[in-house]
Every structure is written in C-alpha cells, then in structure tokens.
Amino acid sequence: YDMDRVFMDGGSSMNIIFTNTLRKMTIPRSVWKSSGTVLHGVVPGERATSLGRIELKVVFGSRSNFAKQILEFEVLD
C-alpha cells in the first residue's frame, strides 16, 4: 500500500496502527499476535488497551532513496 499521508512520532518507542487501517489493507485478525499493552497519553486523560501486535514490512522514502524495515505495531480500535 502506498500511503502519502502518515503521522510518525520520532520520539516515541511505540508504533500504533488502527483496526480500520488493517481492515482496509485486508490484513486478517488471524495474523495478529497477542498483546496486553496498556497505553497512556494516546487520548488525554484516558488509557487504551492494545488489541494485539502485528509486524509489517515498511519502506520509507522514494524509489531512488529508500530504506526497508520490519516494524512492530500495537493495534488499537
């Protein structure tokens, strides 16, 4: 999938992806790993519990200047 608009927080050690994004990418829930991670500060004053974890191959940059990496994401609703 080619995404031209993404938000990346370079200071965070947590990667987050939302269930509706995975649904649009047709990635089934069966490939998610279990996770009991509780996140604070994603929504001010509330906590969010991860529904699972998923590893995705990500490519950053352009055709002439790019890097590939496998990133692990926490899945939130």
All heavy atoms as a GROMACS GRO file, in nm:
protein
  605
    1TYR      N    1   0.084  -0.118   0.000
    1TYR     CA    2   0.000   0.000   0.000
    1TYR      C    3   0.088   0.123   0.000
    1TYR      O    4   0.185   0.130   0.074
    1TYR     CB    5  -0.091  -0.001   0.123
    1TYR     CG    6  -0.188  -0.116   0.119
    1TYR    CD1    7  -0.156  -0.238   0.174
    1TYR    CD2    8  -0.311  -0.101   0.057
    1TYR    CE1    9  -0.243  -0.343   0.168
    1TYR    CE2   10  -0.400  -0.206   0.051
    1TYR     CZ   11  -0.365  -0.327   0.107
    1TYR     OH   12  -0.452  -0.431   0.100
    2ASP      N   13   0.056   0.218  -0.082
    2ASP     CA   14   0.129   0.343  -0.090
    2ASP      C   15   0.052   0.448  -0.013
    2ASP      O   16  -0.058   0.485  -0.052
    2ASP     CB   17   0.145   0.383  -0.237
    2ASP     CG   18   0.232   0.505  -0.255
    2ASP    OD1   19   0.294   0.550  -0.156
    2ASP    OD2   20   0.239   0.555  -0.367
    3MET      N   21   0.108   0.492   0.099
    3MET     CA   22   0.041   0.592   0.182
    3MET      C   23   0.119   0.721   0.173
    3MET      O   24   0.237   0.725   0.207
    3MET     CB   25   0.033   0.543   0.326
    3MET     CG   26  -0.048   0.419   0.341
    3MET     SD   27  -0.058   0.374   0.514
    3MET     CE   28  -0.150   0.223   0.503
    4ASP      N   29   0.054   0.824   0.127
    4ASP     CA   30   0.125   0.951   0.112
    4ASP      C   31   0.107   1.042   0.233
    4ASP      O   32   0.175   1.142   0.244
    4ASP     CB   33   0.081   1.023  -0.015
    4ASP     CG   34  -0.068   1.052  -0.019
    4ASP    OD1   35  -0.141   1.004   0.068
    4ASP    OD2   36  -0.110   1.124  -0.110
    5ARG      N   37   0.019   1.006   0.326
    5ARG     CA   38  -0.001   1.088   0.445
    5ARG      C   39   0.000   0.997   0.568
    5ARG      O   40  -0.091   0.919   0.588
    5ARG     CB   41  -0.133   1.162   0.438
    5ARG     CG   42  -0.138   1.260   0.322
    5ARG     CD   43  -0.270   1.326   0.315
    5ARG     NE   44  -0.269   1.439   0.406
    5ARG     CZ   45  -0.376   1.508   0.439
    5ARG    NH1   46  -0.492   1.475   0.391
    5ARG    NH2   47  -0.366   1.609   0.521
    6VAL      N   48   0.106   1.006   0.646
    6VAL     CA   49   0.116   0.930   0.769
    6VAL      C   50   0.171   1.022   0.878
    6VAL      O   51   0.238   1.121   0.849
    6VAL     CB   52   0.207   0.805   0.755
    6VAL    CG1   53   0.148   0.707   0.657
    6VAL    CG2   54   0.347   0.843   0.716
    7PHE      N   55   0.144   0.987   1.001
    7PHE     CA   56   0.198   1.060   1.115
    7PHE      C   57   0.299   0.970   1.183
    7PHE      O   58   0.269   0.856   1.217
    7PHE     CB   59   0.088   1.099   1.215
    7PHE     CG   60   0.143   1.159   1.340
    7PHE    CD1   61   0.191   1.289   1.340
    7PHE    CD2   62   0.148   1.087   1.456
    7PHE    CE1   63   0.244   1.345   1.454
    7PHE    CE2   64   0.199   1.142   1.572
    7PHE     CZ   65   0.248   1.271   1.571
    8MET      N   66   0.420   1.020   1.200
    8MET     CA   67   0.523   0.944   1.269
    8MET      C   68   0.578   1.030   1.381
    8MET      O   69   0.615   1.145   1.361
    8MET     CB   70   0.635   0.905   1.172
    8MET     CG   71   0.584   0.814   1.062
    8MET     SD   72   0.714   0.750   0.960
    8MET     CE   73   0.796   0.644   1.076
    9ASP      N   74   0.582   0.972   1.499
    9ASP     CA   75   0.636   1.040   1.616
    9ASP      C   76   0.775   0.985   1.641
    9ASP      O   77   0.790   0.875   1.695
    9ASP     CB   78   0.544   1.015   1.736
    9ASP     CG   79   0.593   1.081   1.862
    9ASP    OD1   80   0.693   1.155   1.857
    9ASP    OD2   81   0.530   1.060   1.968
   10GLY      N   82   0.876   1.058   1.600
   10GLY     CA   83   1.013   1.012   1.614
   10GLY      C   84   1.060   0.996   1.756
   10GLY      O   85   1.156   0.925   1.783
   11GLY      N   86   0.993   1.057   1.853
   11GLY     CA   87   1.035   1.047   1.992
   11GLY      C   88   0.970   0.932   2.067
   11GLY      O   89   1.004   0.904   2.180
   12SER      N   90   0.878   0.864   2.005
   12SER     CA   91   0.806   0.756   2.071
   12SER      C   92   0.869   0.621   2.035
   12SER      O   93   0.914   0.600   1.925
   12SER     CB   94   0.659   0.757   2.028
   12SER     OG   95   0.591   0.647   2.082
   13SER      N   96   0.868   0.531   2.131
   13SER     CA   97   0.920   0.397   2.104
   13SER      C   98   0.806   0.302   2.069
   13SER      O   99   0.829   0.182   2.053
   13SER     CB  100   0.996   0.345   2.226
   13SER     OG  101   0.909   0.336   2.337
   14MET      N  102   0.685   0.352   2.055
   14MET     CA  103   0.568   0.270   2.027
   14MET      C  104   0.513   0.305   1.889
   14MET      O  105   0.494   0.422   1.857
   14MET     CB  106   0.461   0.297   2.132
   14MET     CG  107   0.333   0.221   2.113
   14MET     SD  108   0.329   0.055   2.181
   14MET     CE  109   0.393   0.075   2.343
   15ASN      N  110   0.489   0.203   1.807
   15ASN     CA  111   0.425   0.222   1.677
   15ASN      C  112   0.280   0.176   1.690
   15ASN      O  113   0.253   0.068   1.741
   15ASN     CB  114   0.495   0.139   1.570
   15ASN     CG  115   0.639   0.180   1.553
   15ASN    OD1  116   0.670   0.298   1.543
   15ASN    ND2  117   0.729   0.083   1.550
   16ILE      N  118   0.188   0.257   1.644
   16ILE     CA  119   0.046   0.229   1.658
   16ILE      C  120  -0.019   0.223   1.520
   16ILE      O  121   0.010   0.306   1.434
   16ILE     CB  122  -0.023   0.338   1.743
   16ILE    CG1  123   0.034   0.337   1.884
   16ILE    CG2  124  -0.175   0.320   1.745
   16ILE    CD1  125  -0.011   0.454   1.970
   17ILE      N  126  -0.106   0.124   1.501
   17ILE     CA  127  -0.187   0.116   1.380
   17ILE      C  128  -0.330   0.085   1.425
   17ILE      O  129  -0.351   0.017   1.526
   17ILE     CB  130  -0.132   0.010   1.282
   17ILE    CG1  131  -0.195   0.027   1.144
   17ILE    CG2  132  -0.148  -0.131   1.336
   17ILE    CD1  133  -0.120  -0.045   1.033
   18PHE      N  134  -0.426   0.137   1.353
   18PHE     CA  135  -0.566   0.122   1.393
   18PHE      C  136  -0.633   0.008   1.319
   18PHE      O  137  -0.597  -0.025   1.205
   18PHE     CB  138  -0.641   0.254   1.372
   18PHE     CG  139  -0.589   0.362   1.463
   18PHE    CD1  140  -0.500   0.456   1.416
   18PHE    CD2  141  -0.628   0.367   1.595
   18PHE    CE1  142  -0.450   0.555   1.499
   18PHE    CE2  143  -0.578   0.465   1.679
   18PHE     CZ  144  -0.489   0.559   1.632
   19THR      N  145  -0.732  -0.053   1.382
   19THR     CA  146  -0.802  -0.168   1.325
   19THR      C  147  -0.863  -0.135   1.189
   19THR      O  148  -0.858  -0.218   1.098
   19THR     CB  149  -0.913  -0.218   1.419
   19THR    OG1  150  -1.000  -0.111   1.451
   19THR    CG2  151  -0.856  -0.278   1.546
   20ASN      N  152  -0.917  -0.014   1.174
   20ASN     CA  153  -0.979   0.020   1.044
   20ASN      C  154  -0.873   0.028   0.933
   20ASN      O  155  -0.902  -0.002   0.818
   20ASN     CB  156  -1.063   0.147   1.052
   20ASN     CG  157  -0.983   0.269   1.090
   20ASN    OD1  158  -0.873   0.258   1.143
   20ASN    ND2  159  -1.040   0.385   1.068
   21THR      N  160  -0.751   0.065   0.966
   21THR     CA  161  -0.643   0.068   0.867
   21THR      C  162  -0.609  -0.075   0.822
   21THR      O  163  -0.597  -0.102   0.703
   21THR     CB  164  -0.517   0.136   0.924
   21THR    OG1  165  -0.551   0.268   0.966
   21THR    CG2  166  -0.405   0.141   0.822
   22LEU      N  167  -0.597  -0.166   0.919
   22LEU     CA  168  -0.569  -0.306   0.884
   22LEU      C  169  -0.683  -0.366   0.805
   22LEU      O  170  -0.661  -0.445   0.713
   22LEU     CB  171  -0.542  -0.387   1.011
   22LEU     CG  172  -0.414  -0.350   1.086
   22LEU    CD1  173  -0.404  -0.429   1.216
   22LEU    CD2  174  -0.292  -0.373   1.000
   23ARG      N  175  -0.806  -0.330   0.837
   23ARG     CA  176  -0.922  -0.379   0.763
   23ARG      C  177  -0.915  -0.332   0.618
   23ARG      O  178  -0.936  -0.410   0.525
   23ARG     CB  179  -1.051  -0.330   0.830
   23ARG     CG  180  -1.176  -0.400   0.781
   23ARG     CD  181  -1.302  -0.357   0.856
   23ARG     NE  182  -1.287  -0.355   1.002
   23ARG     CZ  183  -1.289  -0.243   1.077
   23ARG    NH1  184  -1.308  -0.125   1.022
   23ARG    NH2  185  -1.275  -0.249   1.206
   24LYS      N  186  -0.882  -0.205   0.596
   24LYS     CA  187  -0.871  -0.152   0.461
   24LYS      C  188  -0.756  -0.216   0.384
   24LYS      O  189  -0.761  -0.226   0.261
   24LYS     CB  190  -0.853   0.000   0.464
   24LYS     CG  191  -0.978   0.074   0.508
   24LYS     CD  192  -0.951   0.223   0.521
   24LYS     CE  193  -1.073   0.296   0.573
   24LYS     NZ  194  -1.045   0.440   0.594
   25MET      N  195  -0.653  -0.260   0.456
   25MET     CA  196  -0.538  -0.327   0.394
   25MET      C  197  -0.566  -0.476   0.376
   25MET      O  198  -0.480  -0.548   0.326
   25MET     CB  199  -0.413  -0.307   0.480
   25MET     CG  200  -0.367  -0.163   0.487
   25MET     SD  201  -0.235  -0.138   0.608
   25MET     CE  202  -0.098  -0.218   0.527
   26THR      N  203  -0.684  -0.522   0.414
   26THR     CA  204  -0.728  -0.662   0.409
   26THR      C  205  -0.631  -0.756   0.481
   26THR      O  206  -0.603  -0.867   0.435
   26THR     CB  207  -0.754  -0.711   0.264
   26THR    OG1  208  -0.632  -0.711   0.191
   26THR    CG2  209  -0.858  -0.625   0.194
   27ILE      N  210  -0.579  -0.710   0.594
   27ILE     CA  211  -0.493  -0.794   0.678
   27ILE      C  212  -0.582  -0.857   0.786
   27ILE      O  213  -0.639  -0.786   0.868
   27ILE     CB  214  -0.379  -0.712   0.741
   27ILE    CG1  215  -0.290  -0.656   0.631
   27ILE    CG2  216  -0.300  -0.796   0.840
   27ILE    CD1  217  -0.180  -0.565   0.678
   28PRO      N  218  -0.594  -0.989   0.786
   28PRO     CA  219  -0.686  -1.055   0.879
   28PRO      C  220  -0.637  -1.053   1.024
   28PRO      O  221  -0.517  -1.050   1.049
   28PRO     CB  222  -0.694  -1.198   0.826
   28PRO     CG  223  -0.564  -1.219   0.758
   28PRO     CD  224  -0.525  -1.084   0.701
   29ARG      N  225  -0.731  -1.058   1.113
   29ARG     CA  226  -0.700  -1.060   1.257
   29ARG      C  227  -0.620  -1.184   1.296
   29ARG      O  228  -0.548  -1.183   1.395
   29ARG     CB  229  -0.830  -1.050   1.336
   29ARG     CG  230  -0.810  -1.022   1.481
   29ARG     CD  231  -0.943  -1.004   1.553
   29ARG     NE  232  -0.917  -0.955   1.686
   29ARG     CZ  233  -0.968  -0.845   1.737
   29ARG    NH1  234  -1.053  -0.774   1.667
   29ARG    NH2  235  -0.939  -0.808   1.859
   30SER      N  236  -0.631  -1.289   1.217
   30SER     CA  237  -0.562  -1.414   1.248
   30SER      C  238  -0.410  -1.400   1.249
   30SER      O  239  -0.341  -1.485   1.307
   30SER     CB  240  -0.604  -1.523   1.150
   30SER     OG  241  -0.572  -1.486   1.017
   31VAL      N  242  -0.355  -1.296   1.186
   31VAL     CA  243  -0.209  -1.278   1.185
   31VAL      C  244  -0.160  -1.190   1.300
   31VAL      O  245  -0.040  -1.175   1.318
   31VAL     CB  246  -0.158  -1.223   1.049
   31VAL    CG1  247  -0.190  -1.318   0.937
   31VAL    CG2  248  -0.211  -1.085   1.022
   32TRP      N  249  -0.253  -1.133   1.377
   32TRP     CA  250  -0.213  -1.052   1.491
   32TRP      C  251  -0.158  -1.143   1.600
   32TRP      O  252  -0.201  -1.255   1.617
   32TRP     CB  253  -0.330  -0.975   1.550
   32TRP     CG  254  -0.402  -0.882   1.459
   32TRP    CD1  255  -0.381  -0.859   1.327
   32TRP    CD2  256  -0.512  -0.799   1.495
   32TRP    NE1  257  -0.469  -0.768   1.279
   32TRP    CE2  258  -0.552  -0.729   1.380
   32TRP    CE3  259  -0.582  -0.778   1.612
   32TRP    CZ2  260  -0.657  -0.638   1.380
   32TRP    CZ3  261  -0.687  -0.688   1.613
   32TRP    CH2  262  -0.723  -0.618   1.497
   33LYS      N  263  -0.063  -1.092   1.675
   33LYS     CA  264  -0.011  -1.162   1.793
   33LYS      C  265  -0.081  -1.102   1.915
   33LYS      O  266  -0.128  -0.989   1.911
   33LYS     CB  267   0.140  -1.142   1.805
   33LYS     CG  268   0.218  -1.197   1.687
   33LYS     CD  269   0.364  -1.164   1.701
   33LYS     CE  270   0.442  -1.209   1.578
   33LYS     NZ  271   0.581  -1.166   1.585
   34SER      N  272  -0.084  -1.176   2.024
   34SER     CA  273  -0.149  -1.124   2.144
   34SER      C  274  -0.063  -1.016   2.208
   34SER      O  275   0.059  -1.013   2.196
   34SER     CB  276  -0.176  -1.237   2.244
   34SER     OG  277  -0.055  -1.292   2.287
   35SER      N  278  -0.130  -0.924   2.278
   35SER     CA  279  -0.062  -0.815   2.347
   35SER      C  280  -0.149  -0.769   2.463
   35SER      O  281  -0.270  -0.756   2.448
   35SER     CB  282  -0.037  -0.698   2.252
   35SER     OG  283   0.018  -0.588   2.323
   36GLY      N  284  -0.088  -0.743   2.574
   36GLY     CA  285  -0.161  -0.691   2.690
   36GLY      C  286  -0.117  -0.548   2.721
   36GLY      O  287  -0.136  -0.501   2.832
   37THR      N  288  -0.058  -0.482   2.624
   37THR     CA  289  -0.003  -0.348   2.644
   37THR      C  290  -0.114  -0.248   2.672
   37THR      O  291  -0.214  -0.243   2.602
   37THR     CB  292   0.077  -0.304   2.520
   37THR    OG1  293   0.180  -0.399   2.496
   37THR    CG2  294   0.137  -0.166   2.539
   38VAL      N  295  -0.094  -0.167   2.775
   38VAL     CA  296  -0.185  -0.057   2.806
   38VAL      C  297  -0.111   0.073   2.778
   38VAL      O  298   0.001   0.093   2.825
   38VAL     CB  299  -0.232  -0.063   2.954
   38VAL    CG1  300  -0.321   0.056   2.986
   38VAL    CG2  301  -0.304  -0.194   2.981
   39LEU      N  302  -0.172   0.160   2.699
   39LEU     CA  303  -0.110   0.285   2.658
   39LEU      C  304  -0.174   0.402   2.732
   39LEU      O  305  -0.296   0.410   2.744
   39LEU     CB  306  -0.126   0.305   2.508
   39LEU     CG  307  -0.077   0.189   2.422
   39LEU    CD1  308  -0.127   0.203   2.280
   39LEU    CD2  309   0.073   0.184   2.424
   40HIS      N  310  -0.091   0.493   2.780
   40HIS     CA  311  -0.138   0.614   2.845
   40HIS      C  312  -0.090   0.734   2.764
   40HIS      O  313   0.022   0.735   2.716
   40HIS     CB  314  -0.084   0.623   2.988
   40HIS     CG  315  -0.128   0.511   3.075
   40HIS    ND1  316  -0.246   0.513   3.143
   40HIS    CD2  317  -0.071   0.391   3.101
   40HIS    CE1  318  -0.260   0.400   3.210
   40HIS    NE2  319  -0.154   0.324   3.186
   41GLY      N  320  -0.176   0.833   2.746
   41GLY     CA  321  -0.136   0.954   2.676
   41GLY      C  322  -0.173   0.957   2.530
   41GLY      O  323  -0.152   1.058   2.464
   42VAL      N  324  -0.225   0.847   2.475
   42VAL     CA  325  -0.269   0.848   2.335
   42VAL      C  326  -0.391   0.939   2.324
   42VAL      O  327  -0.400   1.023   2.237
   42VAL     CB  328  -0.302   0.705   2.285
   42VAL    CG1  329  -0.357   0.709   2.144
   42VAL    CG2  330  -0.178   0.618   2.292
   43VAL      N  331  -0.485   0.919   2.415
   43VAL     CA  332  -0.601   1.008   2.429
   43VAL      C  333  -0.586   1.072   2.567
   43VAL      O  334  -0.582   1.000   2.667
   43VAL     CB  335  -0.734   0.930   2.420
   43VAL    CG1  336  -0.852   1.023   2.442
   43VAL    CG2  337  -0.745   0.860   2.286
   44PRO      N  338  -0.573   1.204   2.575
   44PRO     CA  339  -0.550   1.270   2.704
   44PRO      C  340  -0.653   1.228   2.810
   44PRO      O  341  -0.772   1.230   2.787
   44PRO     CB  342  -0.563   1.419   2.671
   44PRO     CG  343  -0.528   1.427   2.526
   44PRO     CD  344  -0.580   1.300   2.465
   45GLY      N  345  -0.601   1.186   2.925
   45GLY     CA  346  -0.685   1.150   3.039
   45GLY      C  347  -0.743   1.011   3.032
   45GLY      O  348  -0.814   0.968   3.124
   46GLU      N  349  -0.717   0.936   2.927
   46GLU     CA  350  -0.770   0.800   2.914
   46GLU      C  351  -0.658   0.702   2.885
   46GLU      O  352  -0.549   0.740   2.845
   46GLU     CB  353  -0.873   0.794   2.801
   46GLU     CG  354  -0.997   0.876   2.826
   46GLU     CD  355  -1.102   0.857   2.718
   46GLU    OE1  356  -1.104   0.750   2.656
   46GLU    OE2  357  -1.180   0.950   2.697
   47ARG      N  358  -0.688   0.574   2.905
   47ARG     CA  359  -0.591   0.471   2.869
   47ARG      C  360  -0.650   0.386   2.757
   47ARG      O  361  -0.772   0.378   2.742
   47ARG     CB  362  -0.555   0.386   2.989
   47ARG     CG  363  -0.668   0.302   3.040
   47ARG     CD  364  -0.627   0.223   3.161
   47ARG     NE  365  -0.728   0.121   3.184
   47ARG     CZ  366  -0.708   0.012   3.251
   47ARG    NH1  367  -0.590  -0.010   3.305
   47ARG    NH2  368  -0.803  -0.075   3.267
   48ALA      N  369  -0.563   0.328   2.680
   48ALA     CA  370  -0.607   0.244   2.568
   48ALA      C  371  -0.536   0.109   2.582
   48ALA      O  372  -0.417   0.105   2.608
   48ALA     CB  373  -0.572   0.309   2.436
   49THR      N  374  -0.610   0.002   2.564
   49THR     CA  375  -0.553  -0.132   2.570
   49THR      C  376  -0.535  -0.184   2.428
   49THR      O  377  -0.628  -0.180   2.348
   49THR     CB  378  -0.646  -0.227   2.649
   49THR    OG1  379  -0.664  -0.173   2.780
   49THR    CG2  380  -0.584  -0.364   2.662
   50SER      N  381  -0.416  -0.231   2.400
   50SER     CA  382  -0.386  -0.285   2.268
   50SER      C  383  -0.469  -0.411   2.244
   50SER      O  384  -0.484  -0.495   2.332
   50SER     CB  385  -0.238  -0.317   2.258
   50SER     OG  386  -0.209  -0.381   2.135
   51LEU      N  387  -0.520  -0.423   2.122
   51LEU     CA  388  -0.596  -0.542   2.082
   51LEU      C  389  -0.504  -0.652   2.030
   51LEU      O  390  -0.546  -0.766   2.013
   51LEU     CB  391  -0.698  -0.505   1.975
   51LEU     CG  392  -0.799  -0.399   2.015
   51LEU    CD1  393  -0.886  -0.361   1.896
   51LEU    CD2  394  -0.884  -0.446   2.131
   52GLY      N  395  -0.379  -0.617   2.003
   52GLY     CA  396  -0.282  -0.713   1.953
   52GLY      C  397  -0.161  -0.642   1.898
   52GLY      O  398  -0.150  -0.520   1.906
   53ARG      N  399  -0.068  -0.721   1.844
   53ARG     CA  400   0.053  -0.668   1.780
   53ARG      C  401   0.062  -0.728   1.641
   53ARG      O  402   0.017  -0.839   1.616
   53ARG     CB  403   0.179  -0.711   1.857
   53ARG     CG  404   0.197  -0.650   1.990
   53ARG     CD  405   0.334  -0.685   2.051
   53ARG     NE  406   0.390  -0.813   2.012
   53ARG     CZ  407   0.385  -0.924   2.085
   53ARG    NH1  408   0.324  -0.925   2.200
   53ARG    NH2  409   0.441  -1.035   2.041
   54ILE      N  410   0.124  -0.653   1.552
   54ILE     CA  411   0.146  -0.704   1.416
   54ILE      C  412   0.278  -0.650   1.364
   54ILE      O  413   0.315  -0.535   1.390
   54ILE     CB  414   0.028  -0.668   1.322
   54ILE    CG1  415   0.044  -0.736   1.187
   54ILE    CG2  416   0.012  -0.517   1.308
   54ILE    CD1  417  -0.080  -0.733   1.100
   55GLU      N  418   0.350  -0.735   1.291
   55GLU     CA  419   0.473  -0.693   1.225
   55GLU      C  420   0.443  -0.667   1.078
   55GLU      O  421   0.379  -0.748   1.012
   55GLU     CB  422   0.581  -0.801   1.238
   55GLU     CG  423   0.634  -0.816   1.376
   55GLU     CD  424   0.747  -0.917   1.385
   55GLU    OE1  425   0.773  -0.988   1.285
   55GLU    OE2  426   0.809  -0.926   1.492
   56LEU      N  427   0.488  -0.551   1.030
   56LEU     CA  428   0.467  -0.513   0.890
   56LEU      C  429   0.599  -0.470   0.828
   56LEU      O  430   0.680  -0.403   0.892
   56LEU     CB  431   0.367  -0.398   0.880
   56LEU     CG  432   0.225  -0.424   0.929
   56LEU    CD1  433   0.145  -0.295   0.925
   56LEU    CD2  434   0.159  -0.532   0.846
   57LYS      N  435   0.620  -0.508   0.702
   57LYS     CA  436   0.736  -0.461   0.627
   57LYS      C  437   0.704  -0.320   0.580
   57LYS      O  438   0.603  -0.297   0.514
   57LYS     CB  439   0.762  -0.551   0.508
   57LYS     CG  440   0.802  -0.691   0.545
   57LYS     CD  441   0.819  -0.777   0.422
   57LYS     CE  442   0.841  -0.922   0.461
   57LYS     NZ  443   0.844  -1.009   0.343
   58VAL      N  444   0.791  -0.224   0.612
   58VAL     CA  445   0.767  -0.084   0.579
   58VAL      C  446   0.884  -0.033   0.496
   58VAL      O  447   0.999  -0.063   0.524
   58VAL     CB  448   0.753   0.001   0.708
   58VAL    CG1  449   0.732   0.147   0.677
   58VAL    CG2  450   0.640  -0.052   0.795
   59VAL      N  451   0.852   0.043   0.391
   59VAL     CA  452   0.953   0.107   0.308
   59VAL      C  453   0.936   0.257   0.322
   59VAL      O  454   0.828   0.311   0.305
   59VAL     CB  455   0.937   0.067   0.158
   59VAL    CG1  456   1.042   0.136   0.073
   59VAL    CG2  457   0.944  -0.085   0.142
   60PHE      N  458   1.046   0.325   0.354
   60PHE     CA  459   1.047   0.470   0.371
   60PHE      C  460   1.123   0.533   0.255
   60PHE      O  461   1.225   0.481   0.214
   60PHE     CB  462   1.120   0.510   0.500
   60PHE     CG  463   1.062   0.450   0.624
   60PHE    CD1  464   1.109   0.330   0.674
   60PHE    CD2  465   0.959   0.514   0.691
   60PHE    CE1  466   1.057   0.275   0.789
   60PHE    CE2  467   0.907   0.460   0.806
   60PHE     CZ  468   0.955   0.340   0.855
   61GLY      N  469   1.074   0.647   0.207
   61GLY     CA  470   1.148   0.722   0.106
   61GLY      C  471   1.088   0.711  -0.033
   61GLY      O  472   0.972   0.682  -0.051
   62SER      N  473   1.173   0.736  -0.131
   62SER     CA  474   1.132   0.736  -0.272
   62SER      C  475   1.196   0.617  -0.344
   62SER      O  476   1.275   0.543  -0.286
   62SER     CB  477   1.176   0.866  -0.338
   62SER     OG  478   1.318   0.874  -0.339
   63ARG      N  479   1.164   0.600  -0.472
   63ARG     CA  480   1.222   0.489  -0.550
   63ARG      C  481   1.375   0.495  -0.555
   63ARG      O  482   1.442   0.393  -0.557
   63ARG     CB  483   1.166   0.488  -0.691
   63ARG     CG  484   1.022   0.446  -0.699
   63ARG     CD  485   0.979   0.439  -0.847
   63ARG     NE  486   0.839   0.411  -0.860
   63ARG     CZ  487   0.788   0.290  -0.873
   63ARG    NH1  488   0.868   0.186  -0.874
   63ARG    NH2  489   0.658   0.272  -0.885
   64SER      N  490   1.429   0.615  -0.558
   64SER     CA  491   1.575   0.629  -0.572
   64SER      C  492   1.648   0.637  -0.438
   64SER      O  493   1.770   0.620  -0.434
   64SER     CB  494   1.606   0.754  -0.655
   64SER     OG  495   1.557   0.869  -0.589
   65ASN      N  496   1.577   0.660  -0.330
   65ASN     CA  497   1.640   0.676  -0.198
   65ASN      C  498   1.544   0.620  -0.093
   65ASN      O  499   1.454   0.690  -0.049
   65ASN     CB  500   1.673   0.822  -0.171
   65ASN     CG  501   1.745   0.840  -0.040
   65ASN    OD1  502   1.804   0.747   0.014
   65ASN    ND2  503   1.741   0.962   0.012
   66PHE      N  504   1.564   0.494  -0.054
   66PHE     CA  505   1.469   0.432   0.037
   66PHE      C  506   1.538   0.339   0.136
   66PHE      O  507   1.654   0.304   0.121
   66PHE     CB  508   1.364   0.353  -0.042
   66PHE     CG  509   1.420   0.236  -0.117
   66PHE    CD1  510   1.427   0.110  -0.060
   66PHE    CD2  511   1.467   0.251  -0.247
   66PHE    CE1  512   1.478   0.002  -0.128
   66PHE    CE2  513   1.520   0.143  -0.317
   66PHE     CZ  514   1.526   0.018  -0.258
   67ALA      N  515   1.463   0.302   0.239
   67ALA     CA  516   1.507   0.204   0.337
   67ALA      C  517   1.390   0.112   0.368
   67ALA      O  518   1.274   0.155   0.368
   67ALA     CB  519   1.553   0.274   0.464
   68LYS      N  520   1.421  -0.015   0.392
   68LYS     CA  521   1.319  -0.114   0.427
   68LYS      C  522   1.342  -0.158   0.571
   68LYS      O  523   1.456  -0.172   0.614
   68LYS     CB  524   1.328  -0.237   0.339
   68LYS     CG  525   1.304  -0.213   0.194
   68LYS     CD  526   1.322  -0.344   0.118
   68LYS     CE  527   1.312  -0.324  -0.031
   68LYS     NZ  528   1.330  -0.450  -0.105
   69GLN      N  529   1.233  -0.179   0.643
   69GLN     CA  530   1.246  -0.224   0.781
   69GLN      C  531   1.118  -0.296   0.822
   69GLN      O  532   1.009  -0.261   0.777
   69GLN     CB  533   1.270  -0.104   0.872
   69GLN     CG  534   1.310  -0.141   1.012
   69GLN     CD  535   1.359  -0.020   1.090
   69GLN    OE1  536   1.366   0.091   1.039
   69GLN    NE2  537   1.393  -0.042   1.214
   70ILE      N  538   1.130  -0.396   0.907
   70ILE     CA  539   1.013  -0.460   0.965
   70ILE      C  540   0.986  -0.392   1.098
   70ILE      O  541   1.073  -0.385   1.185
   70ILE     CB  542   1.036  -0.612   0.985
   70ILE    CG1  543   1.055  -0.680   0.850
   70ILE    CG2  544   0.919  -0.673   1.061
   70ILE    CD1  545   1.088  -0.826   0.857
   71LEU      N  546   0.866  -0.338   1.111
   71LEU     CA  547   0.826  -0.268   1.234
   71LEU      C  548   0.713  -0.344   1.302
   71LEU      O  549   0.627  -0.402   1.236
   71LEU     CB  550   0.780  -0.126   1.202
   71LEU     CG  551   0.883  -0.031   1.139
   71LEU    CD1  552   0.819   0.104   1.111
   71LEU    CD2  553   1.003  -0.016   1.230
   72GLU      N  554   0.713  -0.339   1.434
   72GLU     CA  555   0.604  -0.398   1.511
   72GLU      C  556   0.510  -0.287   1.557
   72GLU      O  557   0.555  -0.185   1.608
   72GLU     CB  558   0.660  -0.472   1.633
   72GLU     CG  559   0.553  -0.547   1.709
   72GLU     CD  560   0.613  -0.632   1.818
   72GLU    OE1  561   0.647  -0.576   1.924
   72GLU    OE2  562   0.626  -0.753   1.798
   73PHE      N  563   0.382  -0.308   1.533
   73PHE     CA  564   0.280  -0.211   1.566
   73PHE      C  565   0.185  -0.267   1.672
   73PHE      O  566   0.150  -0.385   1.667
   73PHE     CB  567   0.195  -0.175   1.442
   73PHE     CG  568   0.272  -0.102   1.336
   73PHE    CD1  569   0.347  -0.170   1.243
   73PHE    CD2  570   0.266   0.037   1.330
   73PHE    CE1  571   0.417  -0.102   1.143
   73PHE    CE2  572   0.336   0.106   1.231
   73PHE     CZ  573   0.411   0.036   1.138
   74GLU      N  574   0.142  -0.183   1.764
   74GLU     CA  575   0.034  -0.216   1.856
   74GLU      C  576  -0.096  -0.178   1.783
   74GLU      O  577  -0.104  -0.072   1.721
   74GLU     CB  578   0.044  -0.138   1.986
   74GLU     CG  579   0.163  -0.176   2.071
   74GLU     CD  580   0.154  -0.315   2.130
   74GLU    OE1  581   0.042  -0.368   2.148
   74GLU    OE2  582   0.261  -0.372   2.159
   75VAL      N  583  -0.196  -0.265   1.790
   75VAL     CA  584  -0.322  -0.244   1.720
   75VAL      C  585  -0.424  -0.184   1.818
   75VAL      O  586  -0.449  -0.240   1.924
   75VAL     CB  587  -0.378  -0.375   1.662
   75VAL    CG1  588  -0.508  -0.350   1.588
   75VAL    CG2  589  -0.275  -0.441   1.571
   76LEU      N  590  -0.479  -0.068   1.781
   76LEU     CA  591  -0.581  -0.001   1.863
   76LEU      C  592  -0.709   0.014   1.781
   76LEU      O  593  -0.706   0.021   1.660
   76LEU     CB  594  -0.534   0.137   1.908
   76LEU     CG  595  -0.411   0.143   1.996
   76LEU    CD1  596  -0.380   0.287   2.033
   76LEU    CD2  597  -0.429   0.059   2.121
   77ASP      N  598  -0.821   0.023   1.852
   77ASP     CA  599  -0.950   0.039   1.786
   77ASP      C  600  -0.975   0.184   1.752
   77ASP      O  601  -0.952   0.274   1.825
   77ASP     CB  602  -1.062  -0.014   1.875
   77ASP     CG  603  -1.190  -0.034   1.798
   77ASP    OD1  604  -1.186  -0.034   1.674
   77ASP    OD2  605  -1.294  -0.049   1.863
   0.00000   0.00000   0.00000
